[in-house]
């Protein structure tokens, strides 16, 4: 997937495998995706073995961020209101596990990192 570096892909696959094995995991987000022309954002932690289905915190900009799965190939086809693609934030460095981002997003109504 164009969103992920090889290192990010490997880390997300490892996190996904840990969850699939039944281990309790609360990984740090590996990648932040966002729209340049809309208030949508994704903090992703895991990738299924298929290499497409990712898991993480999704903020569609509606005030109700939620945990869930998303298809990376579907996100690659999404365009914002001005026709701009979703991009990965090359400067993103997670500062806490996903649960911390979830708590903040639920409190604030959006991902603010």
Backbone as CSV, one residue per row, in Angstrom:
resi,resn,N_x,N_y,N_z,CA_x,CA_y,CA_z,C_x,C_y,C_z
1,UNK,0.833,-1.180,0.000,0.000,0.000,0.000,0.878,1.244,0.000
2,UNK,0.477,2.208,-0.734,1.255,3.434,-0.889,1.334,4.242,0.405
3,UNK,0.415,4.030,1.330,0.418,4.803,2.571,1.553,4.408,3.511
4,UNK,2.003,3.166,3.428,2.899,2.607,4.430,4.309,2.388,3.901
5,UNK,5.275,2.661,4.765,6.639,2.244,4.467,6.717,0.746,4.772
6,UNK,7.763,0.109,4.334,7.932,-1.319,4.616,8.023,-1.573,6.118
7,UNK,8.716,-0.701,6.829,8.846,-0.828,8.285,7.482,-0.683,8.970
8,UNK,6.680,0.289,8.550,5.346,0.472,9.125,4.470,-0.746,8.836
9,UNK,4.543,-1.235,7.612,3.762,-2.414,7.231,4.135,-3.604,8.109
10,UNK,5.421,-3.835,8.293,5.876,-4.952,9.121,5.390,-4.811,10.560
11,UNK,5.479,-3.607,11.123,5.033,-3.384,12.498,3.528,-3.596,12.627
12,UNK,2.768,-3.088,11.668,1.315,-3.250,11.718,0.915,-4.710,11.546
13,UNK,1.615,-5.460,10.691,1.342,-6.893,10.548,1.644,-7.630,11.848
14,UNK,2.745,-7.278,12.516,3.090,-7.906,13.797,2.029,-7.600,14.851
15,UNK,1.564,-6.358,14.910,0.505,-5.997,15.861,-0.780,-6.757,15.556
16,UNK,-1.109,-6.885,14.271,-2.305,-7.629,13.878,-2.197,-9.103,14.208
17,UNK,-1.029,-9.679,14.013,-0.815,-11.089,14.338,-0.948,-11.328,15.837
18,UNK,-0.457,-10.393,16.645,-0.575,-10.520,18.097,-2.042,-10.544,18.518
19,UNK,-2.846,-9.656,17.952,-4.267,-9.634,18.291,-4.958,-10.907,17.782
20,UNK,-4.602,-11.351,16.572,-5.201,-12.565,16.002,-4.864,-13.795,16.843
21,UNK,-3.686,-13.787,17.506,-3.284,-14.887,18.378,-3.975,-14.834,19.734
22,UNK,-4.793,-13.803,19.951,-5.532,-13.678,21.197,-4.807,-12.933,22.291
23,UNK,-3.649,-12.363,21.966,-2.928,-11.580,22.969,-3.596,-10.230,23.155
24,UNK,-3.626,-9.766,24.385,-4.146,-8.436,24.671,-3.081,-7.435,24.267
25,UNK,-3.437,-6.552,23.359,-2.476,-5.573,22.863,-3.064,-4.173,22.925
26,UNK,-2.218,-3.224,23.190,-2.567,-1.798,23.149,-1.376,-1.072,22.526
27,UNK,-1.156,-1.323,21.233,0.042,-0.780,20.593,-0.051,0.726,20.377
28,UNK,1.102,1.294,20.169,1.169,2.690,19.750,0.739,2.763,18.283
29,UNK,0.028,3.799,17.884,-0.287,3.951,16.461,1.004,3.967,15.638
30,UNK,0.938,3.333,14.481,2.100,3.213,13.609,2.087,4.289,12.536
31,UNK,0.904,4.629,12.057,0.791,5.600,10.973,-0.433,6.487,11.202
32,UNK,-0.299,7.728,10.803,-1.418,8.677,10.821,-1.713,9.054,9.374
33,UNK,-2.958,8.807,8.959,-3.426,9.225,7.644,-4.394,10.376,7.848
34,UNK,-4.438,11.284,6.882,-5.368,12.399,7.004,-5.691,12.963,5.628
35,UNK,-6.746,13.739,5.583,-7.126,14.411,4.346,-6.580,15.832,4.380
36,UNK,-6.149,16.295,3.231,-5.623,17.651,3.129,-6.735,18.691,3.018
37,UNK,-7.911,18.250,2.594,-8.992,19.204,2.337,-10.288,18.874,3.083
38,UNK,-10.168,18.097,4.156,-11.333,17.755,4.990,-10.809,17.338,6.368
39,UNK,-11.679,17.314,7.374,-11.211,17.034,8.737,-11.173,15.546,9.104
40,UNK,-10.857,14.657,8.185,-10.799,13.222,8.476,-9.377,12.797,8.818
41,UNK,-9.273,11.818,9.735,-7.979,11.359,10.214,-8.088,9.909,10.667
42,UNK,-7.006,9.146,10.488,-6.948,7.751,10.917,-5.625,7.527,11.629
43,UNK,-5.669,6.958,12.844,-4.470,6.511,13.546,-4.522,4.987,13.535
44,UNK,-3.637,4.363,12.768,-3.716,2.920,12.543,-2.610,2.186,13.287
45,UNK,-2.985,1.043,13.868,-2.056,0.255,14.671,-1.784,-1.125,14.104
46,UNK,-2.740,-1.684,13.385,-2.651,-3.092,13.003,-3.043,-3.290,11.551
47,UNK,-2.540,-4.390,10.999,-2.860,-4.774,9.641,-3.108,-6.270,9.632
48,UNK,-4.215,-6.681,9.028,-4.505,-8.102,8.892,-3.515,-8.742,7.924
49,UNK,-3.446,-10.047,7.963,-2.513,-10.788,7.112,-2.753,-10.524,5.631
50,UNK,-3.970,-10.099,5.271,-4.264,-9.810,3.855,-3.548,-8.554,3.356
51,UNK,-2.977,-7.782,4.286,-2.240,-6.576,3.911,-3.106,-5.396,3.543
52,UNK,-4.419,-5.517,3.713,-5.319,-4.426,3.324,-6.194,-3.938,4.478
53,UNK,-6.675,-4.812,5.296,-7.606,-4.453,6.366,-6.819,-3.980,7.582
54,UNK,-6.940,-2.685,7.875,-6.216,-2.067,8.986,-7.182,-1.783,10.132
55,UNK,-6.622,-1.647,11.331,-7.408,-1.364,12.527,-6.828,-0.135,13.219
56,UNK,-7.718,0.668,13.760,-7.259,1.826,14.518,-8.395,2.774,14.844
57,UNK,-8.037,3.988,15.148,-8.974,5.043,15.517,-9.282,5.884,14.287
58,UNK,-10.554,6.010,13.989,-11.020,6.739,12.812,-11.791,7.979,13.247
59,UNK,-11.479,9.095,12.629,-12.173,10.356,12.899,-12.613,10.935,11.558
60,UNK,-13.896,10.808,11.270,-14.436,11.298,10.002,-14.731,12.793,10.042
61,UNK,-14.438,13.438,11.162,-14.686,14.874,11.277,-16.113,15.206,11.653
62,UNK,-16.839,14.221,12.165,-18.241,14.422,12.535,-18.443,14.590,14.037
63,UNK,-17.329,14.536,14.805,-17.435,14.665,16.251,-17.571,13.355,16.987
64,UNK,-17.489,12.233,16.266,-17.664,10.923,16.880,-16.569,9.947,16.444
65,UNK,-15.327,10.137,16.886,-14.259,9.209,16.528,-14.569,7.818,17.072
66,UNK,-14.110,6.787,16.341,-14.408,5.431,16.782,-13.308,4.463,16.367
67,UNK,-13.223,3.373,17.093,-12.310,2.293,16.748,-12.952,1.423,15.685
68,UNK,-12.145,0.928,14.772,-12.692,0.029,13.774,-11.688,-0.328,12.708
69,UNK,-12.168,-1.080,11.741,-11.353,-1.536,10.620,-11.626,-0.676,9.392
70,UNK,-10.611,-0.580,8.547,-10.722,0.177,7.310,-9.862,-0.508,6.261
71,UNK,-10.315,-0.453,5.036,-9.563,-1.009,3.915,-8.612,0.060,3.378
72,UNK,-7.320,-0.254,3.359,-6.349,0.706,2.824,-6.576,0.941,1.333
73,UNK,-6.937,-0.112,0.608,-7.184,0.070,-0.831,-8.394,0.972,-1.058
74,UNK,-9.395,0.898,-0.208,-10.545,1.800,-0.327,-10.128,3.234,-0.022
75,UNK,-9.296,3.423,1.001,-8.835,4.772,1.335,-8.020,5.381,0.206
76,UNK,-7.285,4.548,-0.526,-6.488,5.068,-1.643,-7.367,5.668,-2.741
77,UNK,-8.608,5.219,-2.812,-9.520,5.733,-3.848,-10.306,6.963,-3.401
78,UNK,-10.272,7.271,-2.115,-11.053,8.390,-1.573,-10.414,9.717,-1.967
79,UNK,-11.264,10.658,-2.311,-10.842,12.031,-2.595,-11.680,12.968,-1.727
80,UNK,-11.054,14.013,-1.251,-11.755,15.001,-0.452,-12.581,15.920,-1.326
81,UNK,-13.235,16.910,-0.725,-14.114,17.810,-1.465,-13.408,18.591,-2.572
82,UNK,-12.110,18.786,-2.451,-11.362,19.502,-3.483,-10.579,18.538,-4.381
83,UNK,-10.891,17.234,-4.257,-10.249,16.231,-5.097,-8.902,15.743,-4.606
84,UNK,-8.516,16.141,-3.398,-7.208,15.738,-2.875,-7.266,14.356,-2.229
85,UNK,-6.174,13.625,-2.338,-6.057,12.279,-1.792,-5.795,12.298,-0.286
86,UNK,-6.009,11.163,0.339,-5.577,10.926,1.710,-4.073,10.704,1.677
87,UNK,-3.369,11.240,2.665,-1.917,11.101,2.727,-1.484,10.623,4.112
88,UNK,-0.277,10.076,4.176,0.330,9.705,5.454,1.136,10.892,5.965
89,UNK,1.071,11.112,7.270,1.837,12.183,7.899,3.260,11.686,8.147
90,UNK,4.243,12.184,7.396,5.614,11.679,7.552,6.271,12.099,8.863
91,UNK,5.689,13.058,9.559,6.264,13.565,10.803,5.602,12.986,12.050
92,UNK,4.584,12.152,11.863,3.853,11.612,13.009,4.723,10.658,13.812
93,UNK,4.768,10.876,15.116,5.405,9.978,16.070,4.427,9.806,17.224
94,UNK,3.963,8.606,17.417,2.990,8.349,18.482,3.602,8.671,19.840
95,UNK,2.821,9.291,20.690,3.284,9.661,22.024,2.662,8.812,23.122
96,UNK,1.715,7.944,22.728,1.029,7.100,23.710,0.367,5.928,22.992
97,UNK,-0.051,4.906,23.752,-0.755,3.780,23.133,-2.107,4.226,22.567
98,UNK,-2.669,3.386,21.737,-3.948,3.702,21.101,-5.027,4.041,22.117
99,UNK,-5.064,3.344,23.247,-6.096,3.613,24.257,-6.057,5.058,24.735
100,UNK,-4.874,5.652,24.829,-4.760,7.058,25.227,-5.353,7.990,24.185
101,UNK,-5.100,7.692,22.914,-5.689,8.496,21.832,-7.211,8.358,21.819
102,UNK,-7.699,7.142,22.086,-9.143,6.920,22.119,-9.778,7.751,23.228
103,UNK,-9.190,7.728,24.410,-9.730,8.503,25.534,-9.759,9.993,25.207
104,UNK,-8.687,10.510,24.645,-8.640,11.932,24.285,-9.657,12.268,23.183
105,UNK,-9.757,11.407,22.180,-10.676,11.666,21.072,-12.123,11.629,21.534
106,UNK,-12.435,10.709,22.435,-13.802,10.656,22.955,-14.103,11.899,23.800
107,UNK,-13.138,12.345,24.552,-13.305,13.554,25.357,-13.464,14.797,24.472
108,UNK,-12.628,14.906,23.432,-12.575,16.109,22.603,-13.486,16.072,21.384
109,UNK,-13.948,14.870,20.995,-14.780,14.754,19.802,-13.984,14.704,18.516
110,UNK,-12.644,14.578,18.626,-11.790,14.500,17.443,-10.396,14.046,17.837
111,UNK,-9.642,13.589,16.844,-8.235,13.271,17.049,-7.469,14.587,16.942
112,UNK,-6.707,14.910,17.967,-5.996,16.191,17.991,-4.487,16.027,18.048
113,UNK,-3.953,15.100,17.300,-2.512,14.871,17.342,-1.925,14.879,15.959
